[in-house]
């Protein structure tokens, strides 16, 4: 079996379990403290690996302004918004909302870069996905079914932040020709510095009172959910390609739903299941629309070449 497929399954399981671990940790410490510890324990293995492979160079620091922006968009703000959202929502609901990240990424890229013309299929996918978000929030009723609208807004803000980070990276970082490991290490390192400056550490040791919450934070969110997850993602991109790697976003919402039901006793109603189906269907339509455009673009030069040969 291709090891990339095992990495694919492992990454989906890791990301899907993050929401339960954030929920557990939020009962003992603040969202900012959760983010600090998660980034700290996620940064350590990445730093060791980067130093061992000599991926870091002092000259990289001339791009520090880009690293700082990415540390805010793709780590600090993103992680904080998700930690806050997970503290207000059922872990299964938060996990389902995270499935909308590819939709926000596409919208941000289209608005900020204007380099991709959406097809009807892609637009349908975005609308279908956002319908799923609305069904989870159900703004036409009061609070119910464990759904807090502020929690939904935090999850949307986190998705929007990381969506903007993809557009920023495409515009400013891809031209730097730095390795993904170097970019990741600098990004998380600067994020750790930023978070350290704004976190109130009072009461952070309360997490040690619960072994499960502590293990979930250090191992689940830190070492696995941040450190190993980045390494697995780039391994999948290298072996299967970026499009296949992006499909891993289908797995976490399902994993979060199952873990919430099995380990936290969370009850999910038909409306939430319909919402998840809308989000996953929207992501599928969006990605299949992109795949169709990519195939057409790749075939066009080939067809033009064949036509030229025929004329010759």
Phi, psi and omega per residue, in radians:
X1 nan 2.440 3.099
X2 -1.103 2.150 -3.125
X3 -1.073 -0.361 3.127
X4 -1.124 -0.552 3.124
X5 -1.251 -0.609 3.043
X6 -1.153 -0.716 3.084
X7 -1.103 -0.669 3.117
X8 -1.038 -0.851 3.141
X9 -1.147 -0.705 -3.137
X10 -1.114 -0.721 -3.132
X11 -1.140 -0.733 3.100
X12 -1.088 -0.694 3.115
X13 -1.170 -0.730 -3.136
X14 -1.112 -0.887 -3.118
X15 -1.149 -0.614 -3.141
X16 -1.201 -0.546 -3.138
X17 -1.405 -0.250 -3.081
X18 -1.006 -0.602 -3.028
X19 -1.251 -0.594 3.062
X20 -1.187 -0.718 3.125
X21 -1.140 -0.684 3.098
X22 -1.141 -0.672 3.123
X23 -1.102 -0.790 3.110
X24 -1.078 -0.808 -3.085
X25 -1.151 -0.560 -3.091
X26 -1.170 -0.274 3.099
X27 -1.368 -0.171 -3.073
X28 -2.122 -0.602 -3.118
X29 -2.357 2.954 -3.079
X30 -1.345 2.809 3.087
X31 -0.996 -0.676 3.129
X32 -1.113 -0.686 3.113
X33 -1.190 -0.632 3.079
X34 -1.062 -0.801 -3.125
X35 -1.111 -0.739 -3.140
X36 -1.042 -0.864 -3.112
X37 -1.187 -0.654 3.112
X38 -1.089 -0.817 -3.125
X39 -1.181 -0.682 3.137
X40 -1.043 -0.917 -3.079
X41 -1.338 -0.308 3.017
X42 -1.441 -0.543 -3.114
X43 -1.252 -0.625 -3.045
X44 -1.022 -0.892 3.139
X45 -1.155 -0.611 3.120
X46 -1.150 -0.728 3.125
X47 -1.099 -0.788 3.131
X48 -1.047 -0.769 -3.130
X49 -1.150 -0.730 3.140
X50 -1.131 -0.704 3.116
X51 -1.202 -0.673 -3.133
X52 -1.145 -0.600 -3.130
X53 -1.654 0.039 3.131
X54 0.976 0.733 -3.126
X55 -1.414 -0.331 -3.071
X56 -1.688 2.396 3.089
X57 -2.279 2.510 3.142
X58 -1.077 -0.521 -3.122
X59 -1.161 -0.313 3.105
X60 -1.081 -0.428 -3.046
X61 -1.181 -0.216 3.052
X62 -1.205 -0.232 3.066
X63 -1.789 0.382 -3.039
X64 -1.035 -0.586 -3.126
X65 -1.096 -0.631 3.080
X66 -1.233 -0.674 3.121
X67 -1.101 -0.653 -3.126
X68 -1.172 -0.764 3.106
X69 -1.051 -0.796 3.127
X70 -1.144 -0.603 3.129
X71 -1.125 -0.536 3.098
X72 -1.359 -0.898 -3.040
X73 -1.205 -0.799 -2.974
X74 -1.721 -0.065 3.132
X75 -2.342 -1.197 -2.973
X76 -1.095 -1.023 -3.114
X77 -1.160 -0.760 -3.137
X78 -1.039 -0.890 -3.127
X79 -1.155 -0.710 -3.118
X80 -1.128 -0.790 -3.125
X81 -1.071 -0.702 3.124
X82 -1.227 -0.669 3.110
X83 -1.132 -0.730 3.114
X84 -1.163 -0.759 3.112
X85 -1.083 -0.732 3.141
X86 -1.152 -0.463 3.126
X87 -1.326 -0.335 -3.097
X88 -1.812 -0.260 -3.061
X89 -2.074 2.857 2.904
X90 -1.079 2.500 -3.112
X91 -1.052 -0.588 3.127
X92 -1.177 -0.680 3.124
X93 -1.188 -0.758 3.105
X94 -1.062 -0.716 3.127
X95 -1.121 -0.688 3.109
X96 -1.112 -0.709 3.127
X97 -1.134 -0.534 3.138
X98 -1.142 -0.370 3.122
X99 -1.142 -0.218 -3.136
X100 -1.497 0.000 -3.106
X101 -0.951 -0.800 3.132
X102 -1.046 -0.532 3.124
X103 -1.193 -0.780 3.099
X104 -1.146 -0.648 3.125
X105 -1.076 -0.754 3.137
X106 -1.138 -0.785 -3.127
X107 -1.074 -0.762 3.133
X108 -1.104 -0.741 3.140
X109 -1.138 -0.691 -3.125
X110 -1.200 -0.710 -3.110
X111 -1.286 -0.755 -3.018
X112 -1.520 -0.538 -3.062
X113 -1.819 -0.586 3.140
X114 0.971 0.575 -3.106
X115 -1.928 0.144 -3.134
X116 -2.382 2.073 -3.125
X117 -1.524 2.042 -3.083
X118 -1.273 2.495 3.033
X119 -1.560 2.969 3.110
X120 -1.066 -0.632 3.129
X121 -1.138 -0.720 -3.137
X122 -1.187 -0.724 3.103
X123 -1.108 -0.724 3.086
X124 -1.061 -0.683 3.106
X125 -1.096 -0.755 3.125
X126 -1.108 -0.794 -3.141
X127 -1.115 -0.709 3.126
X128 -1.116 -0.735 -3.141
X129 -1.137 -0.762 -3.136
X130 -1.235 -0.464 3.007
X131 -1.072 -0.685 3.092
X132 -1.075 -0.715 3.101
X133 -1.089 -0.754 -3.141
X134 -1.122 -0.685 3.138
X135 -1.119 -0.613 3.096
X136 -1.210 -0.752 -3.115
X137 -1.294 -0.473 -3.020
X138 0.494 1.231 -3.079
X139 -1.151 -0.214 -3.122
X140 -1.364 -0.111 3.115
X141 -2.171 3.053 3.053
X142 -1.359 -3.100 3.124
X143 -1.115 2.408 3.128
X144 -3.003 2.906 3.104
X145 0.978 0.515 3.101
X146 1.282 0.235 -3.098
X147 -1.778 2.061 3.093
X148 -1.812 2.168 -3.081
X149 -1.104 -0.580 3.085
X150 -1.125 -0.654 3.085
X151 -1.102 -0.716 3.094
X152 -1.089 -0.744 3.138
X153 -1.111 -0.662 3.079
X154 -1.112 -0.730 3.116
X155 -1.128 -0.694 3.089
X156 -1.128 -0.734 3.126
X157 -1.097 -0.706 3.103
X158 -1.135 -0.723 3.108
X159 -1.133 -0.688 3.115
X160 -1.155 -0.688 3.137
X161 -1.096 -0.865 -3.131
X162 -1.218 -0.504 3.059
X163 -1.128 -0.745 3.070
X164 -1.117 -0.558 -3.115
X165 -1.134 -0.616 3.117
X166 -1.139 -0.729 3.117
X167 -1.142 -0.721 3.132
X168 -1.123 -0.745 -3.129
X169 -1.118 -0.718 3.140
X170 -1.094 -0.630 -3.052
X171 -1.452 -0.644 -2.981
X172 -2.016 -0.408 -3.041
X173 -1.767 -0.541 -3.101
X174 -1.114 -0.430 -3.122
X175 -1.434 -0.115 -3.082
X176 -1.441 -0.309 3.138
X177 1.018 0.710 3.057
X178 -1.731 2.634 3.140
X179 -1.190 2.612 3.086
X180 -0.979 -0.620 3.133
X181 -1.133 -0.745 3.128
X182 -1.131 -0.791 3.131
X183 -1.048 -0.764 -3.136
X184 -1.118 -0.761 -3.114
X185 -1.118 -0.805 3.120
X186 -1.130 -0.737 -3.117
X187 -1.049 -0.888 -3.093
X188 -1.242 -0.594 3.104
X189 -1.090 -0.812 3.103
X190 -1.165 -0.625 3.096
X191 -1.070 -0.692 3.126
X192 -1.094 -0.697 3.100
X193 -1.120 -0.784 -3.126
X194 -1.102 -0.825 -3.108
X195 -1.122 -0.637 3.129
X196 -1.084 -0.542 -3.100
X197 -1.376 -0.371 -3.044
X198 -1.998 -0.034 -3.093
X199 -1.576 2.327 2.997
X200 -1.519 1.968 -3.033
X201 -1.497 0.004 -3.138
X202 -1.100 2.153 3.112
X203 1.473 0.134 -3.084
X204 -1.169 -0.440 -3.136
X205 -1.283 -0.100 3.122
X206 -1.069 -0.430 -3.112
X207 -1.107 -0.430 -3.127
X208 -1.254 -0.187 -3.139
X209 -1.285 -0.287 -3.123
X210 -2.218 1.937 -3.066
X211 -1.059 -0.737 -3.113
X212 -1.123 -0.779 3.135
X213 -1.132 -0.686 3.124
X214 -1.145 -0.787 3.138
X215 -1.137 -0.692 3.115
X216 -1.107 -0.650 -3.139
X217 -1.261 -0.903 -3.055
X218 -1.232 -0.869 -3.070
X219 -1.489 -0.883 -3.051
X220 -1.217 -0.895 -3.094
X221 -1.469 -0.678 -3.062
X222 -1.443 -1.355 -3.044
X223 -1.073 -0.769 -3.096
X224 -1.558 -0.936 -3.017
X225 -1.205 -0.378 3.122
X226 -2.039 -0.969 -3.088
X227 -1.166 -1.106 -3.090
X228 -1.173 -0.595 -3.096
X229 -1.038 -0.753 3.116
X230 -1.086 -0.755 -3.125
X231 -1.123 -0.732 3.116
X232 -1.117 -0.716 -3.104
X233 -1.085 -0.828 -3.117
X234 -1.209 -0.504 3.051
X235 -1.147 -0.739 3.124
X236 -1.146 -0.745 3.112
X237 -1.022 -0.718 -3.115
X238 -1.182 -0.694 -3.069
X239 -1.506 -0.662 -3.020
X240 -1.970 -0.271 -3.099
X241 1.739 2.807 -3.054
X242 -1.184 -0.656 -3.108
X243 -1.134 -0.779 3.109
X244 -1.140 -0.683 -3.140
X245 -1.105 -0.644 -3.130
X246 -1.155 -0.358 3.130
X247 -1.216 -0.194 3.119
X248 -1.106 -0.314 3.136
X249 -1.148 -0.231 3.079
X250 -1.257 -0.472 -2.974
X251 -1.400 -0.832 -3.050
X252 -0.951 -0.742 3.130
X253 -1.041 -0.688 3.140
X254 -1.199 -0.764 3.116
X255 -1.083 -0.776 3.134
X256 -1.065 -0.695 3.117
X257 -1.098 -0.831 -3.111
X258 -1.161 -0.745 -3.118
X259 -1.177 -0.653 3.099
X260 -1.103 -0.684 3.137
X261 -1.271 -0.692 -3.044
X262 -1.415 -0.710 -2.995
X263 -1.849 -0.267 3.139
X264 -2.113 -0.004 3.117
X265 1.114 0.528 -3.104
X266 -1.430 2.289 3.122
X267 -1.682 2.262 -3.141
X268 -2.024 2.259 -3.106
X269 -1.582 3.045 -3.140
X270 -1.019 -0.597 -3.121
X271 -1.124 -0.724 3.121
X272 -1.174 -0.663 3.103
X273 -1.135 -0.706 3.088
X274 -1.119 -0.689 3.119
X275 -1.086 -0.757 3.122
X276 -1.107 -0.688 3.105
X277 -1.086 -0.686 3.115
X278 -1.137 -0.751 -3.123
X279 -1.127 -0.839 -3.123
X280 -1.158 -0.659 3.090
X281 -1.143 -0.672 3.108
X282 -1.105 -0.746 3.103
X283 -1.116 -0.695 3.122
X284 -1.098 -0.812 3.140
X285 -1.088 -0.704 3.135
X286 -1.116 -0.821 -3.093
X287 -1.241 -0.645 3.115
X288 -1.211 -0.565 3.063
X289 -1.145 -0.692 3.082
X290 -1.162 -0.694 -3.129
X291 -1.099 -0.697 3.121
X292 -1.124 -0.689 3.107
X293 -1.163 -0.695 -3.138
X294 -1.127 -0.689 3.137
X295 -1.157 -0.704 3.121
X296 -1.127 -0.718 -3.137
X297 -1.141 -0.641 -3.124
X298 -1.307 -0.524 -3.135
X299 -1.348 -0.501 -3.061
X300 -1.041 -0.872 3.118
X301 -1.071 -0.621 -3.129
X302 -1.162 -0.768 3.136
X303 -1.139 -0.683 3.107
X304 -1.112 -0.652 3.123
X305 -1.146 -0.730 3.115
X306 -1.115 -0.678 3.129
X307 -1.133 -0.699 3.119
X308 -1.124 -0.705 3.117
X309 -1.117 -0.690 -3.136
X310 -1.116 -0.705 3.125
X311 -1.174 -0.564 -3.121
X312 -1.255 nan nan
